[in-house]
Amino acid sequence: MHRAAAAALCLAACGHVAFDAGSDAVPSDASLARVQVAPGWTARVLVDLTGVVPYNPNDYVDDGGLETLDNSPVSLAAMYAPFTATFAVGAGRSLIEVAADGSTAVHDYRPAVPDTTGPDEISELVFGAPPDTGPVLWLGASSMGLGDGLYRIATDWSIVQDSPTNNVNGVAYDPTGAFDSIGVPTIYLMDTNAVQRRTGAGTSVDLQVSTTFEFLGMCATTLFTTDQPSGLPPTRLDRIFETTYVVNVIATSSFFAVAEMSGGADTHVIALRDSTTLASYANDGTSVDIASSLDPTWVWVSASAPHAPHALADSYVILESNRTLDQDDLIVISPAP
């Protein structure tokens, strides 16, 4: 399923890491004894995000007093040219830009007044380059009130609202247009009512109607989502078939989060199970665990599976948080040398 390692990490003296696509993978980091990896894999801290966006449990309070949200990091996307960043992390109403040398920069998009221009909370990220926009970072935003929608982030990190769709909880990118056999790169999004195909700025068509879908991801030419039909666990990991949009249940567990992997050729979907385990799932439900967190205070929140030409292609990057210690970081699971 995986090719030989094409990425490596070098720990810099400042505590950041540099990404080197031409070296062998390095051994597992002794400081990550709390992470168990399957044979043939290694684990290392990629970037320490602690304090980059200082944690605030009351970062967002809507103007109706109905909702209070914190700004703990919740979303992760691999970045590609012409962006110089290697990853983007969503934290509250801010984006953390992670550079190739491991350094970080924060871009704050908080509106002057909540429930107005948004985004009130960043829910999902994906890099994508449909013909009408070119390469941008796509951002989904969701909250109880207004300030939601689908947004575009340009290479200068300026933001434009693409659609005011309410509660955009998922965004995925099909770089070939094969999923719908339309032949052009396409963005898919999900709100609280349906999975949709974006047809232009502010326009979309519903593909599969559901009020209980939670995450959205594109794997090769197939869409995957998670679903809680009853609104409570267990959670289903679902495949949405090409052109027919029929939903097929792959697996069930207490919780699933589909990894950001748009653009890759791998036909296995990568998902976080129960906020502790990174696993690969085939369409028949067969799964292989790749890595697990042994410390329940460290929650695995989001994951990315970068594809070529990213420096960490064939590796998996996990966003993890520990609110007990007030720490956040990115760890990378790479094929062993």
SULDAWO-V979085 format. One record per residue. N is the residue number from 1. SS is DSSP state (~ for helix, > for strand, _ for the rest). PSI is psi in degrees with one decimal (none if undefined). D_LAST is the distance of its C-alpha to the last C-alpha in whole Angstrom. Layout:
BEGIN
<<N SS PSI D_LAST> <N SS PSI D_LAST>>
END
This chain:
BEGIN
<<1 _ -35.7 16> <2 _ 141.2 13> <3 _ 171.5 11> <4 _ 156.2 8> <5 _ 132.4 7> <6 _ 12.5 10> <7 _ 154.4 10> <8 > 163.7 10> <9 > 137.5 12> <10 > 120.7 14> <11 > 118.5 17> <12 _ 160.7 20> <13 _ -27.3 23> <14 _ -5.1 25> <15 _ -6.9 23> <16 _ 174.4 22> <17 > 151.6 18> <18 > 149.8 18> <19 > 126.2 16> <20 > 109.0 14> <21 _ -5.6 13> <22 _ 3.1 12> <23 _ 169.0 9> <24 _ 157.2 6> <25 _ 147.9 5> <26 _ 162.1 7> <27 _ 167.2 8> <28 _ 147.3 11> <29 _ 124.8 14> <30 ~ -26.2 17> <31 ~ -10.1 19> <32 ~ 39.6 18> <33 _ -19.3 19> <34 _ -5.4 21> <35 > 124.5 18> <36 > 126.8 17> <37 > 151.6 14> <38 _ 158.3 14> <39 _ 136.0 12> <40 _ 2.5 8> <41 > 156.2 9> <42 > 159.3 9> <43 > 135.3 12> <44 > 152.5 14> <45 > 126.9 17> <46 > -54.5 17> <47 > 133.2 21> <48 > 116.3 24> <49 _ 2.0 27> <50 _ 123.7 29> <51 _ -4.5 33> <52 _ -46.5 32> <53 _ 101.5 34> <54 _ 132.0 36> <55 _ 132.8 37> <56 _ 110.7 40> <57 _ -15.9 41> <58 _ 43.9 44> <59 _ -35.9 43> <60 > 125.2 44> <61 > 118.1 48> <62 _ 159.7 49> <63 _ -4.8 53> <64 _ -0.7 54> <65 _ 18.0 53> <66 _ -18.6 51> <67 _ 135.6 48> <68 > 125.8 46> <69 > 145.3 42> <70 _ -177.3 39> <71 _ 31.3 37> <72 _ 139.7 34> <73 > 134.4 31> <74 > -14.9 31> <75 > 153.5 29> <76 > 138.7 26> <77 > 139.0 25> <78 > 145.7 23> <79 _ 152.6 25> <80 _ 165.0 25> <81 _ 145.0 27> <82 _ 5.6 30> <83 _ 144.7 29> <84 _ -15.3 27> <85 _ 155.7 26> <86 _ -27.1 22> <87 > 156.8 24> <88 > 138.1 27> <89 > 128.9 28> <90 > 128.1 31> <91 > 102.2 33> <92 _ -115.4 37> <93 _ 22.2 39> <94 > 154.9 36> <95 > 135.1 33> <96 > 119.1 30> <97 > 121.8 29> <98 > 117.7 25> <99 _ 171.1 25> <100 _ -25.4 21> <101 _ 5.5 22> <102 _ -4.9 22> <103 _ 161.3 26> <104 > 153.6 28> <105 > 146.0 31> <106 > 132.4 34> <107 > 117.3 36> <108 > 124.7 39> <109 _ 20.8 41> <110 _ 133.8 43> <111 _ 156.8 46> <112 _ -34.0 50> <113 _ 123.8 51> <114 _ 157.0 49> <115 _ 24.8 49> <116 _ -98.9 50> <117 _ -22.0 48> <118 _ -178.6 45> <119 _ 139.4 42> <120 _ -31.5 43> <121 _ 129.1 39> <122 > 124.1 36> <123 > -31.8 35> <124 > 150.5 32> <125 > 146.6 31> <126 > 140.4 29> <127 > 138.8 29> <128 > 154.2 31> <129 _ 66.5 33> <130 _ 157.8 36> <131 _ -33.5 39> <132 _ -12.8 41> <133 _ -23.8 39> <134 _ -171.5 36> <135 _ 118.8 33> <136 > 167.0 34> <137 > 124.7 32> <138 > 137.2 34> <139 > 125.3 35> <140 > 140.2 37> <141 > 142.7 39> <142 _ 139.0 41> <143 _ 176.1 44> <144 _ -31.2 47> <145 _ -142.3 49> <146 _ -161.1 49> <147 _ 17.9 46> <148 _ -179.6 44> <149 > -175.9 43> <150 > 128.0 40> <151 > 156.4 39> <152 > 134.4 38> <153 > 121.7 36> <154 _ 174.8 36> <155 _ -20.7 34> <156 _ 6.3 37> <157 _ 17.7 36> <158 _ 155.1 40> <159 > 140.7 40> <160 > 135.9 43> <161 > 122.4 44> <162 > -35.0 43> <163 > 140.5 45> <164 _ 18.3 47> <165 _ 133.6 45> <166 _ 135.2 46> <167 _ 66.2 43> <168 _ 100.5 40> <169 _ -10.5 37> <170 > 143.7 35> <171 > 136.7 34> <172 > 158.8 31> <173 > 128.3 31> <174 > 103.3 31> <175 _ -13.4 30> <176 _ -15.2 32> <177 _ 18.9 35> <178 _ -28.6 34> <179 _ -44.9 35> <180 _ 8.6 38> <181 _ 38.6 39> <182 _ -12.4 40> <183 _ 7.8 38> <184 _ 149.4 37> <185 _ 136.6 34> <186 > 143.0 36> <187 > 135.4 36> <188 > 145.4 36> <189 > 163.2 37> <190 > 129.0 39> <191 _ -162.9 42> <192 _ 1.9 43> <193 _ -27.9 45> <194 > 158.8 43> <195 > 133.3 40> <196 > 153.1 41> <197 > 124.8 40> <198 > 128.6 41> <199 > -4.7 43> <200 > 175.9 44> <201 _ 118.8 45> <202 _ 3.4 47> <203 > 146.8 47> <204 > 165.2 45> <205 > 140.2 45> <206 > 136.4 45> <207 > -45.1 43> <208 > 117.2 42> <209 > 128.6 45> <210 _ 142.5 44> <211 _ 6.4 44> <212 _ 3.6 42> <213 > 147.5 38> <214 > -44.4 36> <215 > 156.6 33> <216 > 137.0 32> <217 > 150.4 29> <218 > 126.4 28> <219 > 114.6 26> <220 _ -111.3 26> <221 _ 23.0 30> <222 > 140.3 31> <223 > 142.2 32> <224 > 147.6 31> <225 > 169.1 33> <226 > 152.5 34> <227 > 135.1 37> <228 _ 86.4 39> <229 _ -33.1 42> <230 _ -5.3 44> <231 _ -2.5 43> <232 _ 160.8 42> <233 _ 153.3 39> <234 _ 160.1 37> <235 > 140.2 35> <236 > 142.5 35> <237 > 116.6 32> <238 > 146.6 33> <239 > 136.0 33> <240 > 116.9 35> <241 _ 148.9 36> <242 _ 140.9 36> <243 _ -39.3 40> <244 _ -26.0 42> <245 _ 18.8 40> <246 _ 138.9 40> <247 > 130.5 38> <248 > 128.4 37> <249 > 124.3 35> <250 > -44.8 32> <251 > 162.7 31> <252 > 147.7 33> <253 > -176.3 32> <254 _ -35.0 34> <255 _ 142.4 32> <256 > 145.7 30> <257 > 121.1 28> <258 > 132.3 27> <259 _ 151.3 24> <260 > 113.5 25> <261 _ 23.9 23> <262 _ 131.3 26> <263 _ -14.8 25> <264 _ 163.7 22> <265 _ -8.8 22> <266 _ 132.3 21> <267 _ -3.0 24> <268 _ 134.5 22> <269 > 138.1 24> <270 > 132.5 22> <271 > 153.1 24> <272 > 126.3 24> <273 > 126.1 26> <274 _ 25.2 29> <275 _ 15.1 27> <276 _ -17.1 25> <277 > 131.2 22> <278 > 124.1 20> <279 > 156.3 20> <280 > 132.2 20> <281 > 129.5 24> <282 _ 166.1 25> <283 _ -21.2 29> <284 _ 6.3 30> <285 _ -9.1 29> <286 _ 132.6 26> <287 > 154.3 23> <288 > 120.7 20> <289 > 132.0 19> <290 > -42.0 16> <291 > 154.0 17> <292 > 147.6 20> <293 > 126.9 22> <294 _ -5.6 24> <295 _ 112.2 26> <296 _ -13.8 29> <297 _ -15.5 30> <298 _ 114.6 27> <299 > 127.2 27> <300 > 113.2 25> <301 > -43.1 27> <302 > 159.1 25> <303 > 154.8 22> <304 > 143.4 21> <305 _ 84.1 19> <306 _ 148.2 18> <307 _ 164.5 19> <308 _ 139.4 18> <309 _ 23.0 19> <310 _ 145.2 18> <311 _ -22.5 16> <312 _ 28.3 14> <313 _ 143.2 14> <314 _ 1.3 12> <315 _ 169.3 12> <316 > 133.9 15> <317 > 132.4 17> <318 > 130.4 20> <319 > 120.8 23> <320 > 149.6 25> <321 > 146.1 28> <322 > 97.0 30> <323 _ -22.4 33> <324 _ -43.1 34> <325 _ -6.3 32> <326 _ 51.2 33> <327 > 148.2 29> <328 > 145.1 27> <329 > 171.7 24> <330 > 130.7 21> <331 > 152.4 17> <332 > 132.8 14> <333 > 113.5 12> <334 > 152.9 9> <335 > 138.6 6> <336 _ 151.0 4> <337 _ none 0>>
END
